[in-house]
Amino acid sequence: MICLVTGASSGIGHATALELLRAGHVVYAAARRLERMEDLREAGAHTVAMDVTDETATERVVRTILEEQHRIDVLVNNAGVALHGAVEDVPLKRARELFEVNLFGAARLTQLVLPSMRAQRSGTIVNVSSIGGEIALPLGAWYYASKHGLEAFSDTLRQEVGRFGIEVVVVQPGLIATEIQDGSAAEMRELSGQGAYATLAEAMAARTESSNAQRHKLSDPSVVARTVRAAVETERPKTRYVTGYMGKLLLRLNRLLSDRRFDKVATRGLDG
């Protein structure tokens, strides 16, 4: 299969590109930082520089793949960023920038690959969400909102394109050891470390630092990569895959508890 994986310079995207390569698929690995994908190139991937928020770049990459391979079988929308701070404190400019990557970048790439997938009457679009596509925690409103949005987008997309033989899959990673956590504690303190949310920000930052200090407990990105591979190689994939440390447990809690009860669990120990 011909696969395009975004955000392939690190973490889940990098592991997914390697996993698909090892399975014998043709992989186009896309990311802003081309130099960080040298090992993927050496492993046989076609590495391309692409910012998912740059429409000229995304159009160029999709056009190149179609010219070289005459089809695209799999799109893995993995590129993503995080943002940490209280709703009242986060500048809307930064929130909009996050949505441009996490939702609109994925949406535009989806629009670009759909005509060829419809023509061949097959294809799989994998949208890498998060357990944060269903749950929410303090100081992450914009990240969670973008992932909730990506999941709703995926559900509607699935209803629209299934008639053309195209599958839409949402992957919901739990706690994964990736770079997306790096700097999150500092960001909480930067944006909300003063004023009304200072106590909450410090408690959440300390909790994050404690989690980062125990990264050995978190799942390796390869766990998610294997899930993506299973989804794209299955004739009739599930619409959602939960994978990684604490993923199923946290989603189960969210689904079983009332909103108020879950709020208490999520905020326990954060009031100083």
N, C-alpha and C positions, 0 to 999 in steps of 0.2 A: 504494500500500500504506500501511497505518497502522502506524507504527513508534514504538516506545518505546526511547529511548536513555538509559542511566544514566551518571552521571559526566560530564555534558555541559557542565560549566562551564569545562573546560580540556582541553588535550591531545587524546588520541585520541577521547574522547567528543564534544568540541566539534567537531572536524574531521569526525567521522562524521555528526553531526547536520546540519552544513552540506552535506556531500556528498549525503546523502539528500534534503535540501530541494532542492538544485539539480537532482536527478534527477526531481523532481516528486512526491515522496512526501509524505504527511502525517506530520509528525514531532512527537512529544511529547518534549521535551528535559528530562530530570530531573537535578537536582543539589541539594545542600544550600544552595549559594550562588546564590540566584535572581538577585541583582544582577549576577553575572558572565555571565549569559546574555542580556543586553539586546540584543546584536547578533543573536542567534539569533531572538529575538522579532521584531525589526525585519525579519529575513529571512523571517518567516512561520511560525516554529515556535511550537508551544504550549509555553511554558516553565512548569515546575511545580517547586515546592520539595519535595524528597523526600530523606530519609536512608534508604538501603537497609536499615539495621538497625532501622528503626522500622516495625513491622508495621502499625500504624494508618495511617501515611502511605502505605506501599506499597499497602495495600488500597484506600485512598481514590483514589489515582492510577489504578489499574487499573479501578476501578469508574467513575471519571469518563470515562476513554477509552471504555469500553464503552457508557456512556450517550450519549456524544456521537457516536461513530463506529459503534457496534454491532458492532465486530470489532477484533481486534488481529492483524496479519499478521506483524510482526517485533518480537522483543525482542532488544535488544543489551545484554547484561550486561557493561558496561565499568567500572563504578565499582570502584575499587581503591586500596589504600594499600600502602606498603612499610614494612619494619622491618629495621634493620641492627644487628647485634650478635652476639656469640658465644652459642651455645646455653646455655652455663653462666651467662651474664650477663643475658640478656633476661628480665624478669619475665613470668611466665606470663599475668598479667592483660593485658599488652600484646599477647601472642601471641593470646590469645582474642579480643581486640578486632579484631585484623587478620583473623582467620578469620570474624568476624561480617560484615565488609564483603566480603572477597574470595570467600568460599564460601557462607556461609549467607544473605547478602543476595541473591546471585544465585539460590540455591536457592528462597528464598521467592517471589521474583518469578516464577520459572519455574512454581511450583505455582499461582500466581494466574492466569497467562495460559493455562495448559493446558486448562482446561475449555472456554473459548471456541474455542481452536484445534482441539480435538477435535470440537466441534460443527460447525465449518465445514470440518473435515477438511483443513486446510491451515495452514501457518505455518512460520516459521523462527526458531529460537532461536540467536543467535550469542553464544558465550561468549568474551570476550577474555581469553586466557591470556597466555602469554609463552614465549619459548624456555626460560624458567625453569620451564615446565611439564614439561620433560624433563631439563634439566641443573640443576646446583647449583654454587654458588661459596661461598667462605668468607664468614661473617658475614651470610648471608641465609637461614638455614634456614627461618624461619617464613614468609617470603614465598614461597620455592620450594615449601614443603610445601603452602601454600594453592593454588598454581597446579597442582601435581601433583594435588591433590585435585579441583580444578575440572575437570581433564581426565578423570580417572576418572569423576567425576560425569557429565560430558558423554557419555562412551562408553556408560555404562549407560542414560542417558536416551535416547540415540539408538536403542538396542536396544528400548526400551520403547515409544516413541511413533511410530516409523516406520510402524507399522500404521495410524496415524490420518492419514497424509499429512503429518506434521510432520518437518521437517528440523532437525538439530542440528549446528552448525558450531563448530569451535574455531579461533580465529585466534591465531597465535603470533608476535607482534611481536619483532623483534630489538632492536637498539639504537636507540631513538627519543628525539628531543629533547623531553622533556616535564618537567613540574614534579615528577614522582615522584622524580627524582634530586636535586632541590634539598634540601639539608640532610642528605643521607645520610652525607657524610663527618663532619659534626659529630655525627650520631647514633652512628656507629661509635666516635668518641672518647668520647662521653658514656657509652655503655654498656660499652665494652670497652677504653677507653684507659688503664685502670689494671689492674695485676695480671697474671695469667698470659697474657692475650691482647693485651697492650699493643703488642708489636712487630708482631703480625699486624694489629691494628686500625689502627695508624699507616700501615703499608704499604698496606693496602686503602684507607684514606682518601686517601692521596696518589695512588693509582692512580685513584680516583674523581674527585678534583679535576683530574687531568690530562685525563681523559676529558671532564669538563665544560668545560674550557678549549678543547676542540676540538669543540664542539657542532656546528660546521659539517659535520663528518664524519658525524654521526648523521642518520638519516632523519627527515624531517618527519612529523608525525602524519597529514598528508594521504595519505601512502603507505598507512597502515593503513586509513584511511577508504575509499579506493578499493577496497581488498581486501574490506572489509565490504560495500560496495555490490555488487561483483561477485558475492559469495556469495549475497546475498539476492535478486538479480535473476536468478540462474541457476536453471533448473528443477530440475536435479539437481546441487546443489553438492558439492564435495569435503567430506570430513569434517574436514580440517585444511588451513589455509592458513598457510604461513610467509612472512613479509614483513618488509622493512626491513633495515637495515645489519647485516651479519655473521650474520643469522639462520640462513640455510641452511648456512653454513660451520660455525658452532658446533654446530649439531645434527648435522651430518655427522661432525664430530670425535667427538662424544659417542657416536654410534652405532657408529663404526668402532673406536674405542680401547677397550681394557679399562678397567674402573673405576680400576685403579691407575695406568694410563698417563694417563687423563684427569685424575686427581687431581694428577699431577705437572705437567701443563700448566696447570691451574687455579691451582696454588699457587706456580708458578715465580717467584722473586724476592721472595717474601713473608716470608722467614725472616730478613731483616736482613743 
